[in-house]
Amino acid sequence: MMFKLKDVDREILRILIKDGRCSFSELSRKLRKKGFDYTDRGVAERVRRLEEAGIILGYQSVVDLQKIGFPVLRVILIKFKTSRKLPATIKLFEQYLKEAPFCIYSFRVRVGNYDWINVKVFPDHATADAESVLFRAYFSDIIQEYDVYDVVMIKKIGVETTLPYTKKEFAEFMKKWAKTVKYPGEIPYLESSI
């Protein structure tokens, strides 16, 4: 069932996306400037309804990734090859991306030349390249094309999420996944990225 958003709900969401720490009294004041007459209590009730409906999933800080040591923003476009292993391996592929602390966005593409788009952040190109090599090795049985673009973000959006991670956490994650996907032998490039 889709929640029917009212104009006031849309305005509340716009305000909270810009400032998730905005108090109910501040929300009420900003809403009045937009022509919505709600008390602090009325605003709190509207926000509670948006939370209960699953529209507001939580509150977070938008972080400048470069300033905290993650200057490499990498977009990866993936096309799968037809394989009997595809359905089973996709589940593992999704699990990897959900657990990866460096993967900030992951999209399944329904129409177009690619099947999947990932956006990942890294502290340096050596770490980014190590993950790229290992990722392709882990999922080589389903990846047909793997195009990589290091990009610069021009406009930040209010739903950006990431968990900063250390190079040690990166190495532990990659080693865990080497075991999970039964990667044969030594993990190349990993030690040089630490």
N, C-alpha and C positions, 0 to 999 in steps of 0.2 A: 504494500500500500504506500503510495506516494504522499508525503506530507505536503499540505497546501500552504505554501509560504504567502504571508501577507506582506505588503510593502514595508511595514515596520520591521518584520523579521529580516527582510533583505538588508535593510539599513543597519540593523543590529549586527548582522554578519559582516557587512562592509567595515563597520567600526572595529569589531573584534579581530578581523583579519589584519587590520593595520596595527591594533594595539590590544593584544589578548589580556593585558593587565588592567584594562580600563574598568574602573569601579562602576557599580550600578548607578550611583549618583552622577558620575561623569557621563555614562551612557544616556541617562535620562536628560541631562543638559544638552548633549549633542543631538539627541532625537528631537528635542523641542526646537532647536535651530532649524531642523529639517521639516518642521510642521507636525510632528507626532507628539501628542500631549500624554506622556506616561510618567507616573511617579516612579521612584526608585523601586518600590515594591512591585509595581506593574512590570517594570523592565526585568526584575529578577524572575518573575513568573514566566515571562516570554522566553528568557534564556533557559530556564529550567525545562520548558516544553521542547525547545530546540535540542537540548541535551538528551532528553528522554526519547525523542524521535530519532536519535542517532545522526542528526544533522551536524551538531557540534560534537566532535569526537574527543576533543581534548584541547588543551592550551599549550602552546610551545613558544619558544623564542626563535626568531629568525636570526641565524648566525652568519656573519661574513666569514666564509670558509677560508679565504686567503689569509685573513688576519689571525686565524688560529692554526695555521700551518698546513692547509690543504689547498694549494694553488692550482692543482691539476684537476680540471673538470673534463671528464671524458664521456662522450656519447658513443654508444656501440649499437650498430644496426646488425641484426642477425637474421639470416634466412636458413630455415631448416631443410634438411634433405629428407626425402621420403624414406622411411625405415620402419621395420616392424618394432624396433626398439623405441621409436619416438614417443608413444603414449607413456610408457613407464619412465623413460629418461626425462620427459618433461616434468614429471612430479619432482624428481631429484633436482633438476634445473631450477624450478621454482623455489624449492627449499633452500638451495644455495643462495639465491638472490634475496630471499627473505631474511636469511641469517647474516649475510655479508654486511659488516658495519660500514663498508665503503660504498655500498649501493644505495643511493638516495632516491632513485625512481626506477621503476621497472614496469614496462607496458607490453601487453600482448596486443599485437596489431591484427586487426580483423580484415582489412582491405589494403592492398598495396604490394610493393615489391619485397617487403621484409615481414618477418613473422614476430619479431621481438625488438624492443628498444630498451636499452639500459642506460642509466646515467650514474656514473660512479665518480667519487672524489678520492684523490691520493695526495700524499705529502710531496711526492716528487715523481719524475718520469720513470726512474728505475723501478719504483714500486708499482707504478701503473703498468709498465711493460711486463714485469714479472707476473702480475695477476692476469694480464691478457694472454700470455703464453700458457700459463697453467689452466686458465678457464677453457681455452680452446682445446687443450689436451684432455681435460676432464670430460668435455662434452663433444669430442671430435666425431663420435658415432652419429650425432644428429645435426651438427653444424655444417652447412653447405657454404655459406658466405658469412664473413665476419668483417665488417667495416668499422674502423675506429676514427673518431674525430675528437681532437682536443679543442675545446671551445672556451669562449669567454662569455660569462653571463652578462647580458645587457640590462635586463629587467628582472628584479627579484620578485617572486610571488609569495603570497601569504601562507602557502601550504608547504613550504620547504622544510624538509626534515633531514637530519643526519645525526649520527652519533660519532663524535670524534673518537679516533682509535689510535693506538700507538703502533709502531712498526712491529713490536713484539706480538701484540694482539693480532696484527695482520698475518704474521708468520704462523702463529698458533692456528688461526682460522684456516689458512691454506694447507697446513699439515693435516688438520682434522679432515678436510675435504679430500686430500690425497688418499687417506685411508678409506673414506666413505665411497669414493668412486674407484677404489682399488688401482690407483695410479702406480704403474710399475717403477720400481727403483727410486733413485734419488730425485729430489725435487729441484730441478735446475732453476737458476736465477734467484731463488728465494734468499739464500744467505747474503748475496750481494745487495739485496734491497733492504737489509736490516742495518 
